[in-house]
Amino acid sequence: MLFDWVYGLFSNDLAIDLGTATTLTYVRGKGIVAHEPSVVAVQKKGTSKRVLAVGKDAKEMLGRTPGNIVAIRPMKEGVIADFEVTEAMMRHFINRAHNRQTLVKPRIIICVPSGITEVEKRAVRDSALAAGAREVFLIEEPMAAAIGAGLPITEPGGNMVVDIGGGTCEVAVISLAGIVACKSIRVGGDKMDEAIVHHIKRKYNLLIGERTAEKVKIEIGSAYPTPEVLTMEVKGRDLVGGIPKTVSINSDEIREALSEPVSAIVDAVRVVLEQAPPELCADIVDKGIILTGGGSMLAGLDELLSQQTQLPVFLCDEPEFAVVLGTGAALDELDLLREVALT
């Protein structure tokens, strides 16, 4: 206990939302200090790898690198796909958060999907320890999202949260600081981007990149019919002629393209509502469903969910930051952290 107290004086404890699309870092006493894409640019030379860039700089290189440089997304569907590169990425974020000023290793709390396996848990822990952590706690994303959204998770009442990230969608009913019913599906912002790429490839014989698809989703993507039809021009490579081409697309066709991943999210919400005890369902009728995560910002998703479930649906204040803010709040309250952390 004394060592913990002494360490606490000298180390800046961190909360990391290690996401498929973006990684957010929260430092105790400072708030969110980094919000960067989960991308690492690696130069390959024989069997060795050298990290060239991490985050925003590396994302700029996606789809634009020569043969010996690869822009890697080390997180796939919420879990670690490349152990070595994830470790390098975490070390970069830890060093940046500390400005290399402290000698004491930090205590780190990391968010993980609720459906994570023991092997995946160990991979996250080992990566964090290898990257310079003193002690590692894991917290489930829906729990962190509920804390970040300001829900009273320690009370005996049903709180339903839907956290849509880049790689996963986490749906959970929480009561008394525990998850009563949950479902984690490997559908999120990335699957939406893929659906847009496939649609444009199929309809226009045009190949577009991940970044272009993401831009289309943000600008004209929707889950529910919009009052006016939006259009935008998209540039890519013509698959017939092999030359660059521009086409004009509209929001109606993008909504149709997104219908499959959006339906999977709606189905997951229905499954969790069916699993939840009737007393907690009664609470959800009064309180509604809270949406968090970057993927929940898709236009009209709250309206569609409300129509499909006949329940009130609310988007939390800062959906993109809910998980990391919740993790940071757990870091400030160690009693709550020990109650909600995974063993």
N, C-alpha and C positions, 0 to 999 in steps of 0.2 A: 504493500500500500504506500509506504514511504517513497519507494523507488518510483512508483507511478506518479506520485505528487511532484517529485523532483523533475522527472521526465516531462511532466505536463507544463512545468514552468519554462522549459527550454525548447520544447518541440512544438511545431505548428501542426496540430492534428488535421488530417484531410478527410473529406468525403468525396468519393469519385463515382459519378454516374458513367460507367464504362459502357457506352451505347454502341450499337451497330453503326449508326450514322454519325453521331456526335458524342464527344466526351466532355463532360463538364466537371470542373474541379472547384470544390468549396473549401476554404480555409477557415478554421474556427477563429472568430473575432474579426474576420475580414469580409466574409461572404464569398460570392462566386468570383473566382480570379481567372478562370479560363473557360472558354466555350469554343471548342474547335472540332473540326471534322475528325472522325476516327480513321485517318488515312496516314500511311507511312510510305515515303518514297525510298526505295532500297536500290543500291547499285550492286549488281552481281558480278563477281570476278572469280571465275572457277567455282569452288565450293563455298567461298566466303561471301558474306553480305555486309555492306556498309550502309548505315542509315544516312540519307542525304537531307531529308526534310520530314517534319511531322506536322499534322494539322492542316491549317489553311494553305500553307506553301505547298504541301504534298497534294492537296486536293486540286490545286491549279494544274498539276501535272497529270491528273487522271485522263487516260486516253490520248496523251500527247507526248509520251516518252519514247526515246530511242530504245533499241533492243536490249541494251545492258542495264537500263534503269526501269524498275517496275514500281508502279504506285499500288500498294497493297492495302486492302481493308482487312485488318487482322481479326476483326470480330464478324462472325457470320451468324445471323439469326439469334443475336443476344448472347452467344457463347464464343469462347476463344477458338479460332480456326488455325491461327499461326502463333504458337507459344512464344517463340524467339522475338518476333516482331512486336507482339503485345507487350512483352517485357520492356523492349526499347521505348515503346510509346509511353508506357506508364512512368518509366524513369525520367523521360523528357518532361512529363506533366508535373511529377513530384519536384524535380529540380527547379522548374519554372515557378511553381507555387512557393518554394522556399527561397528563391533567388540565391541558392547555394550558400546561405548565410549560417545555417544551423549545423551543429555537429551531431545533434541527437536525432536518431531516426524517428519519423512520425508514426503515430497510430493512424491506421487507415480503415475507413469503412466503405465498402463497395456494394453497389446494387447488382443483383443478379435476377434472372427470370424465375418465376415461381416453379416452373417445371424442370429446374436444373437437376442434373444427375450428380452423384457423389464424385465421379471422375471430373466433371466440369467444375464442380466446387473446388476440388483440389487444384485444378489448373489455374483458377483465378487467384487462389491463396498463394500458390507457389510463385506465380508471376509477380504479385505485389511484394512478396518477401524478397524475391531476387532483385526487384527494382528499388529496394531500399526501405521497406516498411519494417517497423518494430513489432507491430501487432496488427492482425487483419481481422476485421469483422465483416460478415456478409449479411445483407438485409434484402428481403424480397422486394422487387420493384413495386408491386401494388401496395405493399405496406408503406414504403417510402413515399409513394405518390399520395396516399391518403393523408399521411402526416403533413406533407408539403401543401396539400390542398386545404389544410386546416380542419380536417374531419375529427370528431371526438372519438378516436379509435379505442381509448381505454374504457369507454362507457359500455354498459350492456345494451347496445342498440345496433341495428343493422346499418352499415355504411357500404354503399356499393361504388366501386371505382373501376373505370375502364382506362387503362394506360396503353396508349398506342405509340410505340417507338418506331425506330427504323427497321428492326428485324423481327420484333415480336409484339403481340397484343396480349396484355394481361388483364383478365377480368376477375375481380374478386369481391366477395362479401366479407367485411371485417367487423368483428365484435370482440370486446374485452381483450384488445391488443393481439388478437389471433385471427388467422384466415379461416373462416368457416367453410366457404365453398370457393373454388377458383378454377380457372381454365387458362392455360397459356397456349397460344397458337403462334406458329411461325409465320405470321402475316403482319406486315406493317408498311411503313413508307416505301421500303425497297421493293416489295411485291407490287405496290401501286405503280412505281416507276417502271418496273418490268412490264406490267400490263399495258402501259402507254407505249413503250418501245415495240411490243408485239403488235399492238393495234396499228401503229403507223407503218410498220413493216408490212403487215398483211394488206392494209387498205391502199397504201400509196407506193409500195415497193421502195420505201425510203428507210435507210438505216440511220438512227440517231443514237447519240451517246447517253450515258446515265445522267450527266449534268443537264442536258437539254430536256430530258424526260422530267426531271425534278422541277425545272423551271416551268414547264407546261402544267404540271400538277398544281404548283403554287399559284400561278397566274389565272388559269381558267378551269382547273379541276374542281369537281363538285360531286357530292353524294346524293343531292336532292335537286329537283328542277329549279333553275334560277329564273328570276323575273325577266331577265333579258339574256339573249344568246351572245356569249363573248367569243371573239375570234383572235387568233394570233398566227404569226408566220413562224414556220419551223424550218431550220436548215439542216441538211444531212447529206448522205451519199446515196445516189440513185442506184438501186441494186440491178437494174437492167443495163443502163448505159455506163455505170461505174463513175459518173461524174457528180460533183456537188449540185444540189438542187434545193429549191425552196418551195414549200407547199403551205397552204392556208388551212388551218383546222379550227373547229369550233367546240364550245363547251359541252354541247349535247353529245357529241361522239366520244368525248373524253369521259363523260359521266358513264356512258355505256361501257367503255373500256375498263373503267374502275369498278364495275358492278360485281365482278367475281371476288376480289379481295374485300370489298365493303360488305358483301353478303356473308363472307366467312366471319367477319367481326360481329355482325348482327346475330348470327347463329351461336357464336360463343357466348354472347350476352344472354341469349335465351336459355342455353344449357345451364349456366350458373344460376339463373333465376329459378329454374326447375329444381336444382340441387339444394337451394337455400331453405332452411326451416321456415315454416309459415309465419312464425312470430317476427322473424327478421324481414321477411317479404313485406309484412304490414308496415314496418318502419321505412322500407324503401319506397313504398307508395307515398308516404308523407315527405320524405327527404329527397327522393329522386336519385338519379344516377349522375355521378361526377366524371367528366372526361378530362384526362390529363395526357401529356406527351405530345411531341411535335406532330405526330400523325393525326391527332384529334382536331387539328386546326384546318383540316380539309373542309371546305365550305359546305354547309348543309348537312354535315354528318350528325350533328345534334338533333336536327329536325327529323331526319330519317329514323334515327334510333327511337325518338319520342313517338313517332307514328307507328313503328313496328312493335313497341313494347307497351304503348299506352301509359307510359310513365313520364314524369318531368325529367328532362335531361339538361344538365348545366355544364358549360365549359369553365374550368377553373381560371382564376385570374392570370396566372403565368404558366400555361400548360407545359411549355417546353422546359421550364425550370422546376416544376413541382417535385420531381423525383430527387433531384440533387438538393433542393431546399429541405425536403423531408429528411434526407440522409444527414444533412448538416444539423438539423434540429435534434436528431437522435444522438449525434456526436456531442451536442451540448448537454444532453440529459442522459448520463451514463446508465441510470437505473432503467430508463425506457429502452435504451439500446440493448441492455442485457436481456430485457424481456422480449424484444422483437427480433434479435439477431439469430441467424441460423447457426446450428451447432455443427 
